[in-house]
Amino acid sequence: MKRRSGYLEKPQALCKGSRLAVVSPSSPADQEAIAAGMKELTRLGFQVNSPPARVPDGYFSEEHQTRAGLFLKSFHDRKIDGVVAARGGYGANYLIDFHVAKELGSPKCLIGFSDLNVLQLHLLEIRQWAGFYGPMVAAGFNHGSGNPSGYDELSFLQAVTETTAGWEIPLQGEAYLSGRSGSATGRIVGGCLSMLQTTLATGWEPDTDGAILLLEDRGMKPYQVDRAMRHLQQAGKLAKVAGIVLGDFPDCEAPQGSPTVHDILEPILAPLRVPVVYGAPIGHTKRPMLTIPLGVRAKLHAKGEGVLEISEPAVVG
């Protein structure tokens, strides 16, 4: 089942007192970091269910069927209003083999980034679910509001609670491609570059035509970013985008004298002639992480540090 034009399933807005479940569809998280993240979510006014004890299985927080079952349980539980990933790592792709998209009921806020993004991409295409590319319990919330490696409180609360349109997210980046400025309107899709790349030829790869495409990652050498971007280009995923928002690609430094990520992206993106903002603190970043709603329509302003104007809310009242 593919996306119907103009159609988006939106979850109920969160509010003070909403109950959140912590899920671990990928790798195990440090317990102290989970505790710190839960404390921060409680400070924001949410109730947070303590996650069950885990028995790690290699790279994974638990064996595959258990992870899938606990993920589905969080969505089936009527007392749970929203779902936040503990951390990324690796393993969320296995849940797709358990037909989680088919088994899920009504949408709920699914919040996180990195490896969780593969589920957000899957659910957006298969179930037309809005998603929330933002902090996780042990990877963002645990470091606190406004702190390095923490999260941006305003954009998070706007994304999960705001039921009206017209609010803005300052992107804190730079208009890219020799300062070219401009604006573009489209649906926000994407997230983690390596997750997006793995969707190609699956049957549920994102529809990027007319989209504002988010792309970010960490720990890749510039040539690896080049390879992944060329793959998207050759697969036709860049040909009809309306605009692009790029992260700041931490831990992707080039050897002295070699092209940087900033350098290698220009020959790929310049021919597209679309507005681009580079260096936004989204996903993997050492700055306070922005929360970006996925699937909604927005207007990208690639001028100065860049602004994303949200044209429709991601949640309903």
Secondary structure, 3 states (H helix, E strand, C coil): CCCCCCCCECCECCCCCCEEEEECCCCCCCHHHHHHHHHHHHHCCCEEECCCCCCCECCECCCHHHHHHHHHHHHHCCCCCEEEECCCCCCHHHHHCCCHHHHCCCCCEEEECHHHHHHHHHHHHHCCECEEECCECCEEHHHCECCCCCECHHHHHHHHHCCCCCCEEECCCEECCCCCCEEEEEEEEEEEHHHHHHCCCCCCCCCCCCEEEEEECCCCCHHHHHHHHHHHHHCCCCCCCCEEEEECCCCCCCCCCCCCHHHHHHHHHHHHCCCEEEEECECCCCCCEECEEECCEEEEEECCCCEEEECCCCCEC
